[in-house]
Amino acid sequence: MAAVTLSVSTVKPLGDRVFVKVSASEEKTAGGILLPDNAKEKPQIGEVVAAGPGKRNDDGSRQELEIKLGDKVLYSKYAGTDIKLGGDEYVLLSEKDILAVVD
C-alpha cells in the first residue's frame, strides 16, 4: 500500500481513530547482518501522538478510548493508513486494530 503524503501542521483523528508515530525498523538481524531497505519488515510498534474523542454509542454518548497519548502500542500488521508527514512516518488506525500497549 502506498503511503499518503500530507503537508499540514496538525492531524486530529475522528471517532475511535488513533494517530500513531511508527518506530524505526530494525537495521540489523539478531546475527548482526545489515538489512537492505527492501528486506526490512514493516514495524508494528509506535507511539500514540493523537486520538479521537471515542466511538459513539447507540444512545449518542461517547465510549472513551482505552489508550492515551504517549502510549507505545503494538498494532496489526496490515491495519490502518500509512501517512508521511514532515519526513516522519505515521499510521492512522481504528482503536480495534491496536493489539496491546507495550513498555
MOPAC internal coordinates of N, CA, C and O (Angstrom, degrees):
PM7 1SCF
backbone

  N    0.0000 0     0.00 0     0.00 0    0    0    0
  C    1.4404 1     0.00 0     0.00 0    1    0    0
  C    1.5261 1   108.52 1     0.00 0    2    1    0
  O    1.2310 1   120.72 1   -45.18 1    3    2    1
  N    1.3037 1   116.23 1   134.82 1    3    2    1
  C    1.4605 1   120.87 1   179.03 1    5    3    2
  C    1.5243 1   110.05 1   -78.50 1    6    5    3
  O    1.2310 1   121.31 1   -33.98 1    7    6    5
  N    1.3115 1   115.10 1   146.02 1    7    6    5
  C    1.4650 1   120.12 1   179.60 1    9    7    6
  C    1.5196 1   109.67 1   -83.04 1   10    9    7
  O    1.2310 1   121.08 1   -34.30 1   11   10    9
  N    1.3129 1   115.54 1   145.70 1   11   10    9
  C    1.4593 1   122.44 1   175.00 1   13   11   10
  C    1.5195 1   107.05 1   -86.46 1   14   13   11
  O    1.2310 1   119.87 1   -47.45 1   15   14   13
  N    1.3303 1   117.85 1   132.55 1   15   14   13
  C    1.4574 1   121.88 1   178.01 1   17   15   14
  C    1.5203 1   108.64 1  -105.20 1   18   17   15
  O    1.2310 1   120.84 1   -55.44 1   19   18   17
  N    1.3352 1   115.99 1   124.56 1   19   18   17
  C    1.4541 1   121.29 1  -179.42 1   21   19   18
  C    1.5168 1   110.55 1  -114.97 1   22   21   19
  O    1.2310 1   120.58 1   -32.33 1   23   22   21
  N    1.3168 1   116.50 1   147.67 1   23   22   21
  C    1.4615 1   120.71 1   174.49 1   25   23   22
  C    1.5278 1   108.20 1  -124.31 1   26   25   23
  O    1.2310 1   121.58 1  -113.07 1   27   26   25
  N    1.3382 1   114.57 1    66.93 1   27   26   25
  C    1.4605 1   122.15 1   178.63 1   29   27   26
  C    1.5247 1   108.37 1  -126.58 1   30   29   27
  O    1.2310 1   120.40 1   -13.90 1   31   30   29
  N    1.3248 1   116.84 1   166.10 1   31   30   29
  C    1.4640 1   119.28 1  -178.56 1   33   31   30
  C    1.5224 1   112.52 1   -91.95 1   34   33   31
  O    1.2310 1   119.81 1   149.30 1   35   34   33
  N    1.3406 1   117.96 1   -30.70 1   35   34   33
  C    1.4606 1   120.28 1   179.99 1   37   35   34
  C    1.5244 1   110.70 1  -137.98 1   38   37   35
  O    1.2310 1   121.40 1   -26.35 1   39   38   37
  N    1.3210 1   114.93 1   153.65 1   39   38   37
  C    1.4552 1   121.94 1   175.32 1   41   39   38
  C    1.5175 1   107.09 1  -129.89 1   42   41   39
  O    1.2310 1   120.11 1   -54.41 1   43   42   41
  N    1.3319 1   117.40 1   125.59 1   43   42   41
  C    1.4613 1   121.80 1   178.78 1   45   43   42
  C    1.5217 1   108.45 1  -118.35 1   46   45   43
  O    1.2310 1   120.31 1   -73.00 1   47   46   45
  N    1.3442 1   117.01 1   107.00 1   47   46   45
  C    1.4640 1   120.26 1   179.74 1   49   47   46
  C    1.5283 1   111.86 1   -64.78 1   50   49   47
  O    1.2310 1   120.65 1   -27.23 1   51   50   49
  N    1.3184 1   116.36 1   152.77 1   51   50   49
  C    1.4578 1   122.45 1   178.90 1   53   51   50
  C    1.5290 1   110.09 1  -108.25 1   54   53   51
  O    1.2310 1   120.40 1   -23.39 1   55   54   53
  N    1.3200 1   116.85 1   156.61 1   55   54   53
  C    1.4594 1   122.11 1   176.05 1   57   55   54
  C    1.5201 1   112.48 1    58.28 1   58   57   55
  O    1.2310 1   120.82 1    50.16 1   59   58   57
  N    1.3315 1   116.04 1  -129.84 1   59   58   57
  C    1.4689 1   120.45 1  -178.96 1   61   59   58
  C    1.5303 1   111.70 1   -98.89 1   62   61   59
  O    1.2310 1   120.49 1  -153.15 1   63   62   61
  N    1.3261 1   116.67 1    26.85 1   63   62   61
  C    1.4631 1   121.06 1   179.08 1   65   63   62
  C    1.5250 1   111.01 1   -83.06 1   66   65   63
  O    1.2310 1   120.95 1   -28.68 1   67   66   65
  N    1.3280 1   115.79 1   151.32 1   67   66   65
  C    1.4642 1   123.18 1  -178.05 1   69   67   66
  C    1.5223 1   108.27 1  -133.09 1   70   69   67
  O    1.2310 1   120.06 1   -44.26 1   71   70   69
  N    1.3271 1   117.49 1   135.74 1   71   70   69
  C    1.4620 1   124.10 1   178.88 1   73   71   70
  C    1.5212 1   107.74 1  -103.13 1   74   73   71
  O    1.2310 1   120.32 1   -63.06 1   75   74   73
  N    1.3280 1   116.99 1   116.94 1   75   74   73
  C    1.4625 1   122.83 1  -172.22 1   77   75   74
  C    1.5255 1   110.32 1  -118.41 1   78   77   75
  O    1.2310 1   120.59 1   -50.05 1   79   78   77
  N    1.3440 1   116.48 1   129.95 1   79   78   77
  C    1.4626 1   121.40 1   174.44 1   81   79   78
  C    1.5230 1   107.28 1   -83.88 1   82   81   79
  O    1.2310 1   120.78 1   -57.21 1   83   82   81
  N    1.3200 1   116.11 1   122.79 1   83   82   81
  C    1.4616 1   122.19 1  -175.44 1   85   83   82
  C    1.5282 1   110.61 1   -73.21 1   86   85   83
  O    1.2310 1   120.68 1   -45.91 1   87   86   85
  N    1.3331 1   116.31 1   134.09 1   87   86   85
  C    1.4643 1   121.52 1   175.57 1   89   87   86
  C    1.5201 1   109.29 1   -72.34 1   90   89   87
  O    1.2310 1   120.60 1   -24.93 1   91   90   89
  N    1.3165 1   116.45 1   155.07 1   91   90   89
  C    1.4667 1   121.36 1   179.95 1   93   91   90
  C    1.5222 1   109.96 1   -64.72 1   94   93   91
  O    1.2310 1   120.56 1   -37.93 1   95   94   93
  N    1.3288 1   116.54 1   142.07 1   95   94   93
  C    1.4639 1   120.62 1   178.42 1   97   95   94
  C    1.5214 1   110.20 1   -78.99 1   98   97   95
  O    1.2310 1   121.47 1   -20.52 1   99   98   97
  N    1.3153 1   114.80 1   159.48 1   99   98   97
  C    1.4617 1   121.09 1  -178.70 1  101   99   98
  C    1.5231 1   110.74 1   -66.25 1  102  101   99
  O    1.2310 1   120.62 1   -45.62 1  103  102  101
  N    1.3206 1   116.43 1   134.38 1  103  102  101
  C    1.4610 1   122.42 1   178.99 1  105  103  102
  C    1.5315 1   111.67 1   -90.34 1  106  105  103
  O    1.2310 1   120.47 1   155.21 1  107  106  105
  N    1.3417 1   116.71 1   -24.79 1  107  106  105
  C    1.4657 1   122.23 1  -177.37 1  109  107  106
  C    1.5120 1   110.64 1  -129.49 1  110  109  107
  O    1.2310 1   121.13 1   -23.20 1  111  110  109
  N    1.3303 1   115.45 1   156.80 1  111  110  109
  C    1.4552 1   120.68 1   172.22 1  113  111  110
  C    1.5217 1   108.44 1   -82.00 1  114  113  111
  O    1.2310 1   120.43 1    -6.13 1  115  114  113
  N    1.3253 1   116.78 1   173.87 1  115  114  113
  C    1.4651 1   120.88 1   178.44 1  117  115  114
  C    1.5323 1   111.00 1   -61.50 1  118  117  115
  O    1.2310 1   120.34 1   151.97 1  119  118  117
  N    1.3225 1   116.96 1   -28.03 1  119  118  117
  C    1.4646 1   121.66 1   179.25 1  121  119  118
  C    1.5188 1   113.86 1   -84.41 1  122  121  119
  O    1.2310 1   119.80 1   177.77 1  123  122  121
  N    1.3447 1   117.98 1    -2.23 1  123  122  121
  C    1.4556 1   121.45 1   176.84 1  125  123  122
  C    1.5167 1   115.01 1    94.89 1  126  125  123
  O    1.2310 1   119.57 1  -171.65 1  127  126  125
  N    1.3256 1   118.43 1     8.35 1  127  126  125
  C    1.4663 1   121.39 1  -179.98 1  129  127  126
  C    1.5276 1   109.09 1   -81.74 1  130  129  127
  O    1.2310 1   120.15 1   -50.25 1  131  130  129
  N    1.3323 1   117.32 1   129.75 1  131  130  129
  C    1.4673 1   121.78 1   177.90 1  133  131  130
  C    1.5248 1   109.96 1   -72.59 1  134  133  131
  O    1.2310 1   120.77 1   -43.80 1  135  134  133
  N    1.3187 1   116.14 1   136.20 1  135  134  133
  C    1.4580 1   121.44 1  -178.65 1  137  135  134
  C    1.5258 1   110.92 1  -100.09 1  138  137  135
  O    1.2310 1   120.03 1   -45.29 1  139  138  137
  N    1.3371 1   117.55 1   134.71 1  139  138  137
  C    1.4705 1   119.49 1   172.85 1  141  139  138
  C    1.5328 1   108.95 1   -72.93 1  142  141  139
  O    1.2310 1   120.33 1   -18.66 1  143  142  141
  N    1.3364 1   116.98 1   161.34 1  143  142  141
  C    1.4660 1   121.57 1  -176.89 1  145  143  142
  C    1.5251 1   113.22 1   -55.45 1  146  145  143
  O    1.2310 1   119.97 1   140.46 1  147  146  145
  N    1.3368 1   117.67 1   -39.54 1  147  146  145
  C    1.4631 1   119.49 1  -176.43 1  149  147  146
  C    1.5265 1   113.29 1   -75.63 1  150  149  147
  O    1.2310 1   119.04 1   170.24 1  151  150  149
  N    1.3184 1   119.43 1    -9.76 1  151  150  149
  C    1.4641 1   122.58 1   179.85 1  153  151  150
  C    1.5243 1   112.62 1  -100.77 1  154  153  151
  O    1.2310 1   120.25 1   174.09 1  155  154  153
  N    1.3190 1   117.12 1    -5.91 1  155  154  153
  C    1.4680 1   120.54 1  -177.94 1  157  155  154
  C    1.5208 1   110.77 1   -75.53 1  158  157  155
  O    1.2310 1   121.14 1   -38.48 1  159  158  157
  N    1.3251 1   115.42 1   141.52 1  159  158  157
  C    1.4553 1   121.78 1   174.85 1  161  159  158
  C    1.5290 1   109.41 1   -75.29 1  162  161  159
  O    1.2310 1   120.40 1   -34.08 1  163  162  161
  N    1.3062 1   116.84 1   145.92 1  163  162  161
  C    1.4621 1   120.70 1   174.49 1  165  163  162
  C    1.5280 1   107.12 1   -68.89 1  166  165  163
  O    1.2310 1   119.86 1   -53.13 1  167  166  165
  N    1.3373 1   117.86 1   126.87 1  167  166  165
  C    1.4670 1   119.86 1   179.32 1  169  167  166
  C    1.5222 1   111.33 1   -62.97 1  170  169  167
  O    1.2310 1   120.60 1   -31.46 1  171  170  169
  N    1.3199 1   116.46 1   148.54 1  171  170  169
  C    1.4542 1   121.42 1   178.48 1  173  171  170
  C    1.5263 1   110.87 1  -120.15 1  174  173  171
  O    1.2310 1   120.44 1  -167.53 1  175  174  173
  N    1.3183 1   116.76 1    12.47 1  175  174  173
  C    1.4514 1   121.50 1  -179.70 1  177  175  174
  C    1.5246 1   108.36 1  -121.92 1  178  177  175
  O    1.2310 1   121.04 1   -40.36 1  179  178  177
  N    1.3211 1   115.62 1   139.64 1  179  178  177
  C    1.4538 1   119.94 1   178.41 1  181  179  178
  C    1.5134 1   110.57 1  -161.05 1  182  181  179
  O    1.2310 1   121.54 1    -4.11 1  183  182  181
  N    1.3378 1   114.67 1   175.89 1  183  182  181
  C    1.4603 1   121.39 1  -178.56 1  185  183  182
  C    1.5240 1   109.84 1  -109.72 1  186  185  183
  O    1.2310 1   120.66 1   -46.46 1  187  186  185
  N    1.3191 1   116.35 1   133.54 1  187  186  185
  C    1.4580 1   121.78 1   179.21 1  189  187  186
  C    1.5315 1   108.74 1   -71.34 1  190  189  187
  O    1.2310 1   120.63 1   -60.07 1  191  190  189
  N    1.3409 1   116.40 1   119.93 1  191  190  189
  C    1.4663 1   120.86 1  -179.67 1  193  191  190
  C    1.5288 1   112.49 1  -110.57 1  194  193  191
  O    1.2310 1   120.08 1   164.14 1  195  194  193
  N    1.3326 1   117.44 1   -15.86 1  195  194  193
  C    1.4650 1   121.42 1   175.98 1  197  195  194
  C    1.5239 1   108.07 1  -159.35 1  198  197  195
  O    1.2310 1   121.03 1   -30.62 1  199  198  197
  N    1.3274 1   115.64 1   149.38 1  199  198  197
  C    1.4594 1   120.54 1   179.52 1  201  199  198
  C    1.5191 1   109.88 1  -144.00 1  202  201  199
  O    1.2310 1   121.19 1   -30.81 1  203  202  201
  N    1.3219 1   115.34 1   149.19 1  203  202  201
  C    1.4530 1   120.46 1   177.55 1  205  203  202
  C    1.5231 1   111.19 1   -75.68 1  206  205  203
  O    1.2310 1   120.43 1    -2.77 1  207  206  205
  N    1.3232 1   116.77 1   177.23 1  207  206  205
  C    1.4667 1   120.91 1  -177.56 1  209  207  206
  C    1.5253 1   114.15 1   -74.80 1  210  209  207
  O    1.2310 1   119.59 1   166.69 1  211  210  209
  N    1.3066 1   118.39 1   -13.31 1  211  210  209
  C    1.4623 1   121.31 1  -179.74 1  213  211  210
  C    1.5234 1   111.44 1   118.15 1  214  213  211
  O    1.2310 1   121.51 1   -15.73 1  215  214  213
  N    1.3134 1   114.72 1   164.27 1  215  214  213
  C    1.4562 1   122.23 1  -178.54 1  217  215  214
  C    1.5306 1   110.10 1   -75.51 1  218  217  215
  O    1.2310 1   120.72 1   -37.48 1  219  218  217
  N    1.3338 1   116.24 1   142.52 1  219  218  217
  C    1.4736 1   121.02 1   176.61 1  221  219  218
  C    1.5227 1   109.53 1   -82.96 1  222  221  219
  O    1.2310 1   121.07 1   -47.56 1  223  222  221
  N    1.3277 1   115.55 1   132.44 1  223  222  221
  C    1.4640 1   121.48 1   174.95 1  225  223  222
  C    1.5202 1   109.64 1   -82.78 1  226  225  223
  O    1.2310 1   120.17 1    -8.06 1  227  226  225
  N    1.3350 1   117.27 1   171.94 1  227  226  225
  C    1.4639 1   121.58 1  -179.30 1  229  227  226
  C    1.5287 1   112.29 1   -61.85 1  230  229  227
  O    1.2310 1   120.26 1   150.35 1  231  230  229
  N    1.3317 1   117.11 1   -29.65 1  231  230  229
  C    1.4740 1   120.31 1  -179.27 1  233  231  230
  C    1.5298 1   112.56 1   -85.31 1  234  233  231
  O    1.2310 1   119.82 1  -177.93 1  235  234  233
  N    1.3353 1   117.94 1     2.07 1  235  234  233
  C    1.4631 1   122.09 1   177.55 1  237  235  234
  C    1.5146 1   114.97 1    94.89 1  238  237  235
  O    1.2310 1   120.17 1   169.42 1  239  238  237
  N    1.3338 1   117.29 1   -10.58 1  239  238  237
  C    1.4689 1   119.70 1   178.42 1  241  239  238
  C    1.5284 1   109.80 1   -77.52 1  242  241  239
  O    1.2310 1   120.80 1   -14.33 1  243  242  241
  N    1.3208 1   116.08 1   165.67 1  243  242  241
  C    1.4648 1   121.15 1  -179.94 1  245  243  242
  C    1.5228 1   110.45 1  -100.33 1  246  245  243
  O    1.2310 1   120.99 1   -41.17 1  247  246  245
  N    1.3321 1   115.71 1   138.83 1  247  246  245
  C    1.4570 1   121.59 1   173.43 1  249  247  246
  C    1.5262 1   106.82 1   -94.47 1  250  249  247
  O    1.2310 1   120.29 1   -62.40 1  251  250  249
  N    1.3190 1   117.04 1   117.60 1  251  250  249
  C    1.4591 1   122.11 1  -176.14 1  253  251  250
  C    1.5358 1   111.03 1   -64.73 1  254  253  251
  O    1.2310 1   120.47 1   -35.36 1  255  254  253
  N    1.3423 1   116.71 1   144.64 1  255  254  253
  C    1.4540 1   121.42 1   178.27 1  257  255  254
  C    1.5265 1   110.70 1   -71.17 1  258  257  255
  O    1.2310 1   120.58 1   -31.29 1  259  258  257
  N    1.3375 1   116.50 1   148.71 1  259  258  257
  C    1.4648 1   121.21 1   178.67 1  261  259  258
  C    1.5227 1   111.99 1   -80.41 1  262  261  259
  O    1.2310 1   120.16 1   157.97 1  263  262  261
  N    1.3114 1   117.30 1   -22.03 1  263  262  261
  C    1.4654 1   121.03 1  -179.49 1  265  263  262
  C    1.5228 1   109.15 1   -97.20 1  266  265  263
  O    1.2310 1   120.82 1   -14.36 1  267  266  265
  N    1.3378 1   116.04 1   165.64 1  267  266  265
  C    1.4613 1   120.53 1   177.57 1  269  267  266
  C    1.5207 1   109.44 1  -137.23 1  270  269  267
  O    1.2310 1   120.45 1   -12.93 1  271  270  269
  N    1.3094 1   116.74 1   167.07 1  271  270  269
  C    1.4593 1   121.58 1   179.55 1  273  271  270
  C    1.5264 1   109.63 1   -57.96 1  274  273  271
  O    1.2310 1   120.61 1   -41.14 1  275  274  273
  N    1.3200 1   116.45 1   138.86 1  275  274  273
  C    1.4554 1   121.49 1   178.18 1  277  275  274
  C    1.5169 1   113.89 1    91.17 1  278  277  275
  O    1.2310 1   119.34 1   167.61 1  279  278  277
  N    1.3385 1   118.87 1   -12.39 1  279  278  277
  C    1.4665 1   120.89 1   177.50 1  281  279  278
  C    1.5246 1   110.02 1   -65.64 1  282  281  279
  O    1.2310 1   120.73 1   -39.93 1  283  282  281
  N    1.3222 1   116.21 1   140.07 1  283  282  281
  C    1.4602 1   121.85 1   173.30 1  285  283  282
  C    1.5229 1   105.76 1   -94.21 1  286  285  283
  O    1.2310 1   120.25 1   -57.84 1  287  286  285
  N    1.3275 1   117.12 1   122.16 1  287  286  285
  C    1.4591 1   120.71 1  -172.02 1  289  287  286
  C    1.5321 1   112.55 1  -123.61 1  290  289  287
  O    1.2310 1   121.72 1   -26.23 1  291  290  289
  N    1.3274 1   114.31 1   153.77 1  291  290  289
  C    1.4619 1   123.72 1   173.06 1  293  291  290
  C    1.5152 1   106.04 1  -105.46 1  294  293  291
  O    1.2310 1   120.14 1   -52.94 1  295  294  293
  N    1.3478 1   117.34 1   127.06 1  295  294  293
  C    1.4598 1   120.17 1  -177.24 1  297  295  294
  C    1.5162 1   110.67 1  -126.07 1  298  297  295
  O    1.2310 1   120.80 1   -16.76 1  299  298  297
  N    1.3356 1   116.07 1   163.24 1  299  298  297
  C    1.4594 1   122.85 1  -178.56 1  301  299  298
  C    1.5255 1   110.57 1   -59.07 1  302  301  299
  O    1.2310 1   120.84 1   -35.78 1  303  302  301
  N    1.3095 1   116.00 1   144.22 1  303  302  301
  C    1.4663 1   122.23 1  -173.60 1  305  303  302
  C    1.5292 1   113.63 1   -60.27 1  306  305  303
  O    1.2310 1   119.84 1   136.57 1  307  306  305
  N    1.3053 1   117.92 1   -43.43 1  307  306  305
  C    1.4636 1   120.63 1  -175.14 1  309  307  306
  C    1.5218 1   112.51 1  -107.03 1  310  309  307
  O    1.2310 1   120.07 1  -158.66 1  311  310  309
  N    1.3135 1   117.47 1    21.34 1  311  310  309
  C    1.4647 1   121.88 1  -176.88 1  313  311  310
  C    1.5241 1   111.59 1   -88.71 1  314  313  311
  O    1.2310 1   121.07 1   -24.16 1  315  314  313
  N    1.3141 1   115.56 1   155.84 1  315  314  313
  C    1.4514 1   121.67 1   170.00 1  317  315  314
  C    1.5107 1   115.67 1    78.26 1  318  317  315
  O    1.2310 1   122.13 1     3.11 1  319  318  317
  N    1.3264 1   113.53 1  -176.89 1  319  318  317
  C    1.4573 1   122.88 1   178.77 1  321  319  318
  C    1.5181 1   108.65 1  -116.22 1  322  321  319
  O    1.2310 1   120.43 1   -55.44 1  323  322  321
  N    1.3336 1   116.78 1   124.56 1  323  322  321
  C    1.4651 1   121.59 1   178.14 1  325  323  322
  C    1.5218 1   109.12 1   -74.99 1  326  325  323
  O    1.2310 1   121.00 1   -47.14 1  327  326  325
  N    1.3329 1   115.69 1   132.86 1  327  326  325
  C    1.4630 1   121.33 1  -178.06 1  329  327  326
  C    1.5188 1   109.61 1  -133.66 1  330  329  327
  O    1.2310 1   120.29 1   -46.04 1  331  330  329
  N    1.3416 1   117.04 1   133.96 1  331  330  329
  C    1.4579 1   122.32 1   173.11 1  333  331  330
  C    1.5174 1   107.29 1  -105.18 1  334  333  331
  O    1.2310 1   121.28 1   -52.70 1  335  334  333
  N    1.3357 1   115.16 1   127.30 1  335  334  333
  C    1.4557 1   120.85 1  -176.80 1  337  335  334
  C    1.5191 1   107.82 1  -139.27 1  338  337  335
  O    1.2310 1   120.58 1   -68.61 1  339  338  337
  N    1.3184 1   116.49 1   111.39 1  339  338  337
  C    1.4553 1   120.75 1   178.77 1  341  339  338
  C    1.5204 1   113.97 1    61.39 1  342  341  339
  O    1.2310 1   119.39 1  -145.32 1  343  342  341
  N    1.3131 1   118.78 1    34.68 1  343  342  341
  C    1.4549 1   121.94 1   178.67 1  345  343  342
  C    1.5263 1   114.15 1    86.31 1  346  345  343
  O    1.2310 1   119.64 1   169.96 1  347  346  345
  N    1.3320 1   118.30 1   -10.04 1  347  346  345
  C    1.4623 1   122.07 1   177.83 1  349  347  346
  C    1.5226 1   109.57 1   -99.81 1  350  349  347
  O    1.2310 1   120.96 1   -24.98 1  351  350  349
  N    1.3408 1   115.77 1   155.02 1  351  350  349
  C    1.4614 1   120.87 1   179.09 1  353  351  350
  C    1.5228 1   109.99 1  -104.06 1  354  353  351
  O    1.2310 1   121.20 1   -43.32 1  355  354  353
  N    1.3299 1   115.30 1   136.68 1  355  354  353
  C    1.4498 1   122.92 1   179.65 1  357  355  354
  C    1.5147 1   109.25 1  -133.14 1  358  357  355
  O    1.2310 1   121.10 1   -15.00 1  359  358  357
  N    1.3368 1   115.50 1   165.00 1  359  358  357
  C    1.4568 1   121.80 1   173.30 1  361  359  358
  C    1.5245 1   106.81 1  -132.75 1  362  361  359
  O    1.2310 1   120.57 1   -47.67 1  363  362  361
  N    1.3268 1   116.51 1   132.33 1  363  362  361
  C    1.4550 1   122.03 1   174.86 1  365  363  362
  C    1.5221 1   107.05 1   -99.88 1  366  365  363
  O    1.2310 1   120.76 1   -65.45 1  367  366  365
  N    1.3426 1   116.16 1   114.55 1  367  366  365
  C    1.4575 1   122.67 1  -172.93 1  369  367  366
  C    1.5123 1   112.00 1  -121.05 1  370  369  367
  O    1.2310 1   120.86 1   -21.43 1  371  370  369
  N    1.3085 1   115.96 1   158.57 1  371  370  369
  C    1.4498 1   121.57 1   166.09 1  373  371  370
  C    1.5288 1   106.24 1   -84.96 1  374  373  371
  O    1.2310 1   119.58 1   -31.43 1  375  374  373
  N    1.3114 1   118.41 1   148.57 1  375  374  373
  C    1.4614 1   120.87 1  -177.92 1  377  375  374
  C    1.5290 1   111.63 1   -57.68 1  378  377  375
  O    1.2310 1   119.69 1   148.12 1  379  378  377
  N    1.3254 1   118.19 1   -31.88 1  379  378  377
  C    1.4686 1   120.74 1  -179.09 1  381  379  378
  C    1.5268 1   112.57 1   -65.92 1  382  381  379
  O    1.2310 1   119.65 1   161.75 1  383  382  381
  N    1.3529 1   118.27 1   -18.25 1  383  382  381
  C    1.4668 1   121.55 1   178.77 1  385  383  382
  C    1.5264 1   112.63 1   -84.10 1  386  385  383
  O    1.2310 1   120.12 1   173.09 1  387  386  385
  N    1.3321 1   117.38 1    -6.91 1  387  386  385
  C    1.4598 1   121.13 1   176.83 1  389  387  386
  C    1.5143 1   107.96 1   -84.78 1  390  389  387
  O    1.2310 1   120.76 1   -54.75 1  391  390  389
  N    1.3346 1   116.15 1   125.25 1  391  390  389
  C    1.4566 1   121.38 1  -174.83 1  393  391  390
  C    1.5239 1   112.59 1   -91.23 1  394  393  391
  O    1.2310 1   120.16 1   144.34 1  395  394  393
  N    1.3400 1   117.29 1   -35.66 1  395  394  393
  C    1.4673 1   120.03 1  -175.29 1  397  395  394
  C    1.5168 1   110.65 1  -163.76 1  398  397  395
  O    1.2310 1   121.35 1   -22.27 1  399  398  397
  N    1.3282 1   115.02 1   157.73 1  399  398  397
  C    1.4621 1   122.12 1   169.27 1  401  399  398
  C    1.5218 1   106.12 1   -98.36 1  402  401  399
  O    1.2310 1   119.93 1   -51.52 1  403  402  401
  N    1.3430 1   117.74 1   128.48 1  403  402  401
  C    1.4655 1   121.58 1  -176.66 1  405  403  402
  C    1.5185 1   110.07 1  -115.02 1  406  405  403
  O    1.2310 1   120.91 1   -24.05 1  407  406  405
  N    1.3302 1   115.87 1   155.95 1  407  406  405
  C    1.4730 1   121.55 1   178.41 1  409  407  406
  C    1.5027 1   111.05 1  -100.42 1  410  409  407
  O    1.2310 1   120.10 1   180.00 1  411  410  409

